[in-house]
Structure formats: C-alpha cells, structure tokens
Amino acid sequence: MPVNFDPDRLWTVEETAFYLGVPKATLYRWRRLGIGPAASRVGKYLRYNPAEVTTWFRQQQKAA
C-alpha cells in the first residue's frame, strides 16, 4: 500500500496505523477508550492531523 505522509493533508486510519506501527484495530480501540491520538470525522471517515499524531507520539515517549 502506498503511504502518503504529506504533512499538509489529513492522514487516513491506514496511514496513521502505518506511521505508528500498530494495527488499524488498535487505533479504533484507542479511540473508543479515549487514549490514542485525536481523530476527527470527515463524513463517515476518520482522519488524523499529522501534527497532532506526532505530538501525541512524543508525549507517549516522555511518559515511558
């Protein structure tokens, strides 16, 4: 699957999962539990802001 990490566009669930190295199901579970990176709905689709994903990831690194 080609992955486009253009920081000027929102990421799909697939792109975000690939970036973080986790299964898509993990992102959905984290969203349900309120513990993962923030996502927004665009119609029926979830989208992630790349800046927010990287900020969330850095916060996880500091907490570990």
Secondary structure, DSSP 8 states (H G I E B T S, - for coil): ------TTS-B-HHHHHHHHT--HHHHHHHHHHT-S---EEETTEEEB-HHHHHHHHHHHHHH-
